[in-house]
């Protein structure tokens, strides 16, 4: 997908803020040439119900963005969220909540984010990454 640099290796941390969920695993990949990044974050819960509650909590705390196309295979509970320069797809895969984020300014210093809209190519990359992330968890659950 063009993200040749690992900006943060896979890191797992304990979670206490979400009832019924135990850990969060995150990795960040970037591209120096485009100054963009892809963030993969997974919240692991003890049950599908706990993951569904965490997904609902995330929806309430997010700026839901209907302009982000969420593939139907990710279920109707999945949603797109934007907080420029970050654009995310949040979905549930069994006892996990997956957050796939495209950051259009991952290597830029803090400043105005209004200059960084999500392009159609970047949106496509976000969708492909979210589908790939979801397929990994579905195959783990089914296999």
Secondary structure, 3 states (H helix, E strand, C coil): CCCCEEEEEEEEEECCCCCCEEEEEEEEEEECCCCEEEEEEEEEECCHHHHHHHHHHHHHHCCECCCCCCCHHHCCCCEEEEECCEEEEEEEECCEEEEEEEECCCCCCCCCCCCCCCCHHHHHHHHHHHHHHHHHHHHHHHC
